[in-house]
Amino acid sequence: MEPESGVKMKLRAARNKLNALQRSHDRFVASDPYEVSAKQYRVLEDPTLYVWSFCCVKKKRTPDERWTSLIDELAYHLRSALDVMIHHLSIAPGRADPDGTGFPIASDPKYFDASLIRYLRDDERTFVKGVQPYGRPDDPLRVLAKMNNRLKHRTQMFAVEAVGFDKATLSNNFEVNLTSIDVVHITYATPEWIDDGTELLRIIFRRLDDVEPHVQVKMNFVIQIRLGDRTLGSDEPIGGLMSQMVARVESIVDGLYALRPS
C-alpha cells in the first residue's frame, strides 16, 4: 500500500466517525428526550398569589459513552493522518523510514518545532508554518492538538449533550398560553445551558375567578454536543467544531500533497 493511501484511509475513517456521530445525535434528538413539567403552588406570604413553575425533565439517557468514543477516535485519526503525511513526505533515497517526524501544531511561533519537518522541501515547510493556529484559541487545528494531547495522557474525553435554545433569549423559545389568570410576574431562566430539573419559567399570578387556571407551555429545545467547555455543534454536530476539524485537516493534506504532485 502506498503511504499516501494510508493517509487517505485515516481521513476516511475520521469522516466515518463524524457521520456516525451525526446519526447517533439525530436518533437521540428524534427520540424526544426532554419535556417541560409544570408544578403549581400558593405563595405562603400572600395567599392570593400562586406560582407556576416549569422545569426541564430528561426522559432518556444520553448516549454519552458512544459520543465520547466516536470523538476520541475521530481526533486520533485526524492527528494520525497529519503525522503520517509528514513521514511520507520525509522519505527519500537512503532515508526509507525517517525518525522524529510529525506535523507540528503550535499556538505561538516560539513553540513551533521545526525539527519535525526538517526533511521537507522549503515550499512544504513554508506551507506547514502558514497553517499554524497562532493566536487563535478556537482554531480547529489547535483544538485538535489539545484533544490529541489529552488522549496521549489517557485522560478520557467526555462528551455530553447540552440543552440550549434556538434563539438569543429564552423568552423567545416559549409558547405560553394563559387563561383565567392575572399575571403578576414572569421569570425566565438565565443559564446558557440547562440540566435535568432546571427551572425554565416561573409565573406568579392571581386567579381571576373560580375557574381552574390554564397555562400551556411549549419549549423549543436545541440539543448540542459539548466537550468540556466547548460546543462541538450548533444545531447539529455535523455543522460544528468536529466537522470544521475534519475539513481543516482534509484541506491541509490536499494542499501539502499538491506541492509535490505524484
N, C-alpha and C positions, 0 to 999 in steps of 0.2 A: 504493500500500500504506500502510495506517495505521501510524504509528510504533509503536504497541503491538504490532502484528503482527510487526514486526521483532524486538522483544524476545522474543516467544514463539518465533519461529523459532530464535533463538540458544539458548534454553533447550532446545528440541527437539534441536538439533544437539549440545548438551552431553550430553543424555541418551542420544543415539545413540552418542556416543563411549564413554560409560560402559558401555553394553550391549556394544559391540564389544570393549572391554577385558575384560569378563567372559567373553565367548565365547572369546576368544583364550587367556585364562588357563585356562578349563575344558579346552580342547583340549590345552594343554600338560600339565596335570595328568593327563589321561586317557591320555596317551602313555607314562606310567610312566617319567619321565626319570631317576630315581635308583634306585640299588640299593646293597646293602651287600656289600662284598668282604671276604674273610677271608684272613689270612696267619698261618701258624704257624711259630714258630722256637724254638730252645733258648736258654736263658739261659746265657751263657758262664761267669758266675761260679759257677753251680750247675747242673751238667749234669742234675740230677734235675728241674729246673724247666723248664717250657715256657710260651710266651706265645702267645696267640691274639689277633691284632689285627684289629679290624673297622673298615673305613673307608667313608666315603661316596664313591660313584662316580657321576659325572654322565654319563649316556649320550647325552643330546640337548642341542643348543644352545638356549638360551633366546631367545625372540623379543623381546629387549630393545629393538631398534630400533623395532619396531612398538609395543610398550608405551609407549616414550618419546614417539613421535609422537602416540599417542592421548591421553596425559596432557597433553602440551603443548596440543593442540587443545582438549581439554576445558576446561582452565584459561582459554584465550583466550576461548572462547565464554561462559563464566560471567562473567568480568570485563567483557566487552563488553556483555552483557545488562544489567548493573547501570549502566554508564555511559550506554548508550543510553536506558535508562528515565529517568534524571535529565534528560538532554537533552530527552526527550519532554515530561516534566512541566514543564520550564522554558519551553516555547513559550507565547507569549501574543500578543495583538494588538500589532503593532509590534515583535515580537521573534520572528520566524519561525525564525531559526537562531541561538540564543543561543550565544555563545562562552564558553570557560572553565568548562564544567560537567563534572560527573563524580560518581561515587559515592565519597565519602571512606571509607577504611578506616584506622583508627589504633589503635595498641596502647596509646596513652596520650592522655588528653584534651588535653594540651598540643600534640599533633601533629595534632589534628583540623582539617582545612581547611574551615572553614565557607563560604569563598567559592565552593566548588564547588556548593553547594546554595542560593546566595543568592536564586535566583528561585523557590524552592519556598515554599509556604504554611507558616505557623507549625506546624501539626499535622504536616506532612510532614517539616519539619526536625527536629522532636522525635522522630519515628519513626526517622529515619536515625541520630540521635545515640543512640537507645535500643538499636540493634542492634550498636553498636560492640563489638569484642572486647577491651575494656580489661582488662588484667591476666590475659588468658587466652591463653598462647602456643600452646596446642593447639586453639584455636577454629578451626573450618574456614574461617571468613571471613578470619581473619588468615593462615592457611596459604595461602589462595588469593591474597591480596595479595602475599605473598612469592614465590610461584611466578610470578605475573604480572610482578613486578619483574625476576626473572631472565630472563624471556622478552624483556622490553623491552631488556635489555642483551645480548641474543643469547647468553646462556650456555645451552648445551643442557641440557635436563633429562635426567636419566639414570635410567631405571627398570631394576631388575634383580630377579630372584627371589631370595628368601632361603628357606633350608630351616630350618624350625623344627619344633616338636613340639606335639602336641595336648593335652598335659597339663603341669603345672607342672615336673616333674622328668624328666630324660632317662631315668632308670631305669624309669619307668612306661611308656615308649614302646618298650621292647624286649620281645619274646617270645623267651626264651632256653631252649633245651632242651639239657641237658648229660647225657652218658652216659660212663661208664668213665673219669672223671677225678676227682681230689681238688682242689677249687678252693681256692687259697691266697688270692687277692685278685682283686677285680673293680673296675675303674676306669671311670667314665663320663666322657664329655666334659663340659666345663663351659661352653663358649661359648654365648651365646644363639643365634647364627647360625653355620651351618657352611658350608664351601665344599667344592668337589671335592677329594677326598683327605684331608679331615679325619678323624682317628681318632675314632670314636664310642664304642668299647668296647674294653677290654683285659682279658683274663682270664689270670691267672697260675695254673698248675695243675701237678699231678703226675699221671703216668699210673698207673692202678691195676693194670693187667695188660698183657698183650701185645696186647690188642685195640686197634685204632686208635680213638682217642677221637673222639667225635662231638659237635659243637656246631652247633646250628641257631639262627639269629638272624633275626628279622623285626622291622623297624623301622617305626613309624608316622610317615611324613613328612607335614608340612604345608608346602605351597609358597605363599609370600606374595609380594606385590609391594612393593618398598621404593623410596623416593625419597630419596637422601641417607641421613640417619639416621632417616627416618620410615617407618613401616609404613603402607602405603596400604590394606591389607586385613587382615582376621583370617583366617578360613578362605577367604574369597573377597573379591576387591576390591569387589564389589557391596555388601558389608556393612561396608566400612571407610571410611577417610577420604574417598576420592573420592566415594562415594555421599552421605556427610554434606555435602560441599561443594555437590553438586547440589541436595540437598533444602533446604539452608540458603538458597541463592540463590533457589530457586523460592518459598520461604516469604516472603522479603523482597519479591520482586516482587509476589506476591499481596497482601501486607499493605499495601504502599505504594499500589498501584493501588486498593485497596479504600477508601482515604481520599478518593478522587476518582472516584466512580462515573461511568461514561460516560452 
